[in-house]
């Protein structure tokens, strides 16, 4: 299973994703693809995300049963802790 959740991405990228995946809610895409297709989608997202942000999650054979990565500007970043992938928050930017 492949899940992609998007925020503030360009319309052309959203249209591209909708050609490959089912958009079950605004900005939430689902599908079942190989690692090769997932890598191609992640590459395209990375090249076209602009000011938006995306999280890509997929099923895998590990302790938690899934893995994920984030793309674009986002306060949440993946970190490894004793072999598990967790989410850390970056500090908020202070506006002067």
Kinemage of the C-alpha trace (Angstrom):
@kinemage 1
@onewidth
@group {chain A} dominant
@subgroup {mainchain}
@vectorlist {calphas} color= white
{ca unk a 1} P 0.000 0.000 0.000
{ca unk a 2} L 1.237 3.463 -0.885
{ca unk a 3} L -0.216 6.589 0.742
{ca unk a 4} L 0.716 10.140 -0.272
{ca unk a 5} L -0.604 13.148 1.660
{ca unk a 6} L -0.037 16.574 0.145
{ca unk a 7} L -0.413 20.199 1.237
{ca unk a 8} L -0.163 23.303 -0.957
{ca unk a 9} L 1.325 21.536 -3.978
{ca unk a 10} L 1.010 22.899 -7.527
{ca unk a 11} L -2.090 21.840 -9.469
{ca unk a 12} L 0.030 20.152 -12.148
{ca unk a 13} L 1.635 17.886 -9.516
{ca unk a 14} L -1.763 17.044 -8.060
{ca unk a 15} L -2.995 16.163 -11.554
{ca unk a 16} L 0.092 14.008 -12.141
{ca unk a 17} L -0.487 12.076 -8.913
{ca unk a 18} L -4.165 11.565 -9.751
{ca unk a 19} L -3.102 9.763 -12.947
{ca unk a 20} L -1.254 7.142 -10.880
{ca unk a 21} L -3.192 7.020 -7.617
{ca unk a 22} L -6.753 7.287 -6.332
{ca unk a 23} L -7.434 10.637 -4.595
{ca unk a 24} L -9.745 9.541 -1.759
{ca unk a 25} L -9.834 12.982 -0.082
{ca unk a 26} L -8.425 16.328 -1.117
{ca unk a 27} L -4.661 15.826 -1.206
{ca unk a 28} L -4.731 12.171 -0.017
{ca unk a 29} L -3.677 9.613 -2.636
{ca unk a 30} L -3.737 5.787 -2.355
{ca unk a 31} L -2.368 2.993 -4.503
{ca unk a 32} L -0.517 -0.305 -4.657
{ca unk a 33} L 2.738 -0.071 -6.629
{ca unk a 34} L 6.227 -1.533 -6.848
{ca unk a 35} L 9.305 0.063 -5.311
{ca unk a 36} L 10.366 1.203 -8.787
{ca unk a 37} L 7.127 3.129 -9.389
{ca unk a 38} L 7.193 4.552 -5.845
{ca unk a 39} L 10.753 5.816 -6.383
{ca unk a 40} L 9.710 7.411 -9.688
{ca unk a 41} L 6.757 9.134 -7.975
{ca unk a 42} L 8.966 10.387 -5.113
{ca unk a 43} L 11.504 11.764 -7.622
{ca unk a 44} L 8.756 13.610 -9.518
{ca unk a 45} L 7.263 14.969 -6.287
{ca unk a 46} L 10.687 16.155 -5.068
{ca unk a 47} L 11.339 17.984 -8.344
{ca unk a 48} L 7.917 19.685 -8.438
{ca unk a 49} L 6.785 20.266 -4.826
{ca unk a 50} L 7.755 23.989 -4.845
{ca unk a 51} L 6.440 25.586 -1.599
{ca unk a 52} L 4.210 22.640 -0.663
{ca unk a 53} L 4.958 19.601 1.443
{ca unk a 54} L 4.290 15.906 1.080
{ca unk a 55} L 4.524 12.773 3.183
{ca unk a 56} L 4.864 9.429 1.414
{ca unk a 57} L 4.161 6.250 3.409
{ca unk a 58} L 4.269 2.639 2.255
{ca unk a 59} L 3.961 -0.901 3.566
{ca unk a 60} L 7.211 -2.721 4.230
{ca unk a 61} L 8.536 -5.703 6.126
{ca unk a 62} L 9.850 -4.112 9.353
{ca unk a 63} L 8.778 -3.899 12.995
{ca unk a 64} L 6.162 -1.195 12.414
{ca unk a 65} L 4.966 -2.574 9.057
{ca unk a 66} L 5.476 0.718 7.217
{ca unk a 67} L 8.058 3.336 6.318
{ca unk a 68} L 7.724 6.973 5.279
{ca unk a 69} L 9.548 10.077 4.124
{ca unk a 70} L 8.721 13.758 4.014
{ca unk a 71} L 9.346 16.108 1.100
{ca unk a 72} L 9.259 19.909 1.118
{ca unk a 73} L 9.056 22.469 3.896
{ca unk a 74} L 7.573 20.857 6.979
{ca unk a 75} L 8.142 21.089 10.745
{ca unk a 76} L 7.815 17.316 11.052
{ca unk a 77} L 10.914 15.348 10.087
{ca unk a 78} L 11.626 11.623 10.317
{ca unk a 79} L 14.351 10.545 12.762
{ca unk a 80} L 15.689 7.094 13.622
{ca unk a 81} L 15.687 6.137 17.297
{ca unk a 82} L 17.041 2.716 18.241
{ca unk a 83} L 16.029 1.263 14.871
{ca unk a 84} L 12.540 2.799 14.811
{ca unk a 85} L 11.542 5.720 12.652
{ca unk a 86} L 9.812 8.457 14.648
{ca unk a 87} L 8.702 12.020 13.943
{ca unk a 88} L 10.490 15.042 15.381
{ca unk a 89} L 9.277 18.630 15.288
{ca unk a 90} L 11.561 21.449 14.200
{ca unk a 91} L 11.256 24.628 16.274
{ca unk a 92} L 8.782 27.228 15.017
{ca unk a 93} L 10.257 30.144 13.103
{ca unk a 94} L 10.105 33.352 15.107
{ca unk a 95} L 8.687 36.292 13.150
{ca unk a 96} L 10.184 39.673 14.025
